[in-house]
Amino acid sequence: MTYRVGIVGAGFLTRHSLIPALRGMPDGRLAAVLDPDPQALALTSPAWPEARYTSDEDAFFATEMDAVHVATPNHLHEHFTLRALERGLAVVVDKPLAHTVASGRAIVAAGAAAGVPAIVGYMSKHNVYNREARRLVAEGAIGTPQAMVAARLGWRKDDWRSRPAESGLGCLADLGIYPVLTAIDIFGADPVRCEATAWPVHDPTRTDLYAQATLWFDDRRYLHFETAATFHEQPASAEVASYTVIGDAGIIQVSGAWQMDGTGALELCDASGWRPAARLTPVDPYRSQYELLARAAAGEPVPDEVSLARGLRDLEILYAVADTAAARAGAAAVRLSGGASLAEAR
Ligand SMILES: NC(=O)c1ccc[n+]([C@@H]2O[C@H](COP(=O)([O-])OP(=O)(O)OC[C@H]3O[C@@H](n4cnc5c(N)ncnc54)[C@H](O)[C@@H]3O)[C@@H](O)[C@H]2O)c1
């Protein structure tokens, strides 16, 4: 049986990953693409000429299809997700769930009322190296995980992602989301408290370009990460996507597994020394999303890790990080472990 997907937004994600993923899915079909920008449609149509390409929202939603992938700037996620759900279509809404928590809540409420499968486009959850790290931790390969340190740095166009009204958060929700999602999987819990620094913070004209934060999962276990978006085209080597999980009986290091191509590397160190992970076969994470949605349409439950409710919870966490960074922006005394500020110590 064919699975027909309509995509809203003919931008980078659609051209680079979504259409190739549907091409790789034997039963996958691209039904239609909606975008107000004729140039974006023209750039996209050669990849699947048989699909309908339109700037007319009603024509798009009148197309016969099974699911809609919302791949627009974040402030439009709510509108198109609700429209698809109203039509009884399954939905992938790309990450982050929405530009604001209020908009995310509206999406979750609509999803709960619609009774059709809907997931967040968390490609990292489908990456085999991230899945393996989670499996190894769960089976006790490094003992009890104590801490995770991560970096997700990248470059972006200086476009809607820079504008709070369209993006919501900046690099925190675009790239920093990956360390947060992965740490929640590794520790098997949501964070309970955080410390954070970012720049700019709470600027109505510009989203965050850099952030670092420590998220505590209880009194002992934490994630520390940094994330940044630069706006100049840089070599692929400037992309950083890596994390280390330190347990009381070993270490796991993963690199590349938050990149979009499904690849990565994983190494494990325990009392017997360093060794690479067992050979893993990368999967296309975007194809894996469509296959999951098709199975959900056939009656399989949507896993909590990609549910809309999970997407909202993650967005709330990211906003808590941003709010914490904003609250502490400005000069602060450096406190030594004894509690004295640096100035007093001198
Ligand atoms: N899961 C991932 O790996 C991943 C990767 C990249 C981006 N994303 C997410 O996907 C979404 C799109 O990102 P992108 O990098 O493709 O952005 P982009 O700017 O390259 O593309 C967005 C497209 O949406 C179109 N658009 C604007 N208004 C529209 C409207 N009213 N109706 C239909 N289309 C409209 C734009 O014309 C543009 O072609 C964002 O939410 C982003 O966070 C996810």
The ligand as a MOL file (V3000), in Angstrom:
LIG
                    3D

  0  0  0     0  0            999 V3000
M  V30 BEGIN CTAB
M  V30 COUNTS 44 48 0 0 0
M  V30 BEGIN ATOM
M  V30 1 N 14.6810 17.6630 11.6260 0
M  V30 2 C 15.7410 18.2320 11.0780 0
M  V30 3 O 16.7810 17.6240 10.8960 0
M  V30 4 C 15.6320 19.6460 10.6260 0
M  V30 5 C 16.6450 20.2040 9.8510 0
M  V30 6 C 16.4490 21.5000 9.3470 0
M  V30 7 C 15.3160 22.2010 9.6800 0
M  V30 8 N 14.3630 21.6380 10.4790 0 CHG=1
M  V30 9 C 13.1150 22.3480 10.7910 0
M  V30 10 O 12.3360 22.3480 9.6110 0
M  V30 11 C 11.6610 23.5860 9.4550 0
M  V30 12 C 12.1030 24.2360 8.1420 0
M  V30 13 O 13.4980 24.4840 8.1750 0
M  V30 14 P 14.3370 24.7460 6.8220 0
M  V30 15 O 15.7730 24.7040 7.2060 0
M  V30 16 O 13.8630 23.8640 5.7450 0 CHG=-1
M  V30 17 O 13.9160 26.2600 6.5210 0
M  V30 18 P 13.9710 27.0380 5.1200 0
M  V30 19 O 13.9570 28.4790 5.4360 0
M  V30 20 O 15.0770 26.4930 4.2700 0
M  V30 21 O 12.5960 26.6230 4.4220 0
M  V30 22 C 11.3490 27.0390 4.8900 0
M  V30 23 C 10.3860 27.1030 3.6980 0
M  V30 24 O 9.0810 27.3890 4.2020 0
M  V30 25 C 8.4890 28.2400 3.2450 0
M  V30 26 N 7.3390 28.9500 3.7870 0
M  V30 27 C 7.3020 30.1770 4.3770 0
M  V30 28 N 6.0250 30.5210 4.6300 0
M  V30 29 C 5.2500 29.4930 4.1950 0
M  V30 30 C 3.8480 29.2840 4.1550 0
M  V30 31 N 2.9810 30.1780 4.6350 0
M  V30 32 N 3.3920 28.1370 3.6290 0
M  V30 33 C 4.2520 27.1950 3.1370 0
M  V30 34 N 5.5940 27.3600 3.1210 0
M  V30 35 C 6.0890 28.4930 3.6630 0
M  V30 36 C 9.6030 29.1690 2.8020 0
M  V30 37 O 9.2900 29.8170 1.5650 0
M  V30 38 C 10.7600 28.1840 2.6800 0
M  V30 39 O 10.8510 27.6470 1.3800 0
M  V30 40 C 12.0000 24.3890 10.7070 0
M  V30 41 O 11.0190 24.1750 11.6780 0
M  V30 42 C 13.3100 23.8000 11.1650 0
M  V30 43 O 13.5490 23.9570 12.5330 0
M  V30 44 C 14.5070 20.3820 10.9510 0
M  V30 END ATOM
M  V30 BEGIN BOND
M  V30 1 1 1 2
M  V30 2 2 2 3
M  V30 3 1 2 4
M  V30 4 1 4 5
M  V30 5 2 4 44
M  V30 6 2 5 6
M  V30 7 1 6 7
M  V30 8 2 7 8
M  V30 9 1 8 9
M  V30 10 1 8 44
M  V30 11 1 9 10
M  V30 12 1 9 42
M  V30 13 1 10 11
M  V30 14 1 11 12
M  V30 15 1 11 40
M  V30 16 1 12 13
M  V30 17 1 13 14
M  V30 18 2 14 15
M  V30 19 1 14 16
M  V30 20 1 14 17
M  V30 21 1 17 18
M  V30 22 2 18 19
M  V30 23 1 18 20
M  V30 24 1 18 21
M  V30 25 1 21 22
M  V30 26 1 22 23
M  V30 27 1 23 24
M  V30 28 1 23 38
M  V30 29 1 24 25
M  V30 30 1 25 26
M  V30 31 1 25 36
M  V30 32 1 26 27
M  V30 33 1 26 35
M  V30 34 2 27 28
M  V30 35 1 28 29
M  V30 36 1 29 30
M  V30 37 2 29 35
M  V30 38 1 30 31
M  V30 39 2 30 32
M  V30 40 1 32 33
M  V30 41 2 33 34
M  V30 42 1 34 35
M  V30 43 1 36 37
M  V30 44 1 36 38
M  V30 45 1 38 39
M  V30 46 1 40 41
M  V30 47 1 40 42
M  V30 48 1 42 43
M  V30 END BOND
M  V30 END CTAB
M  END
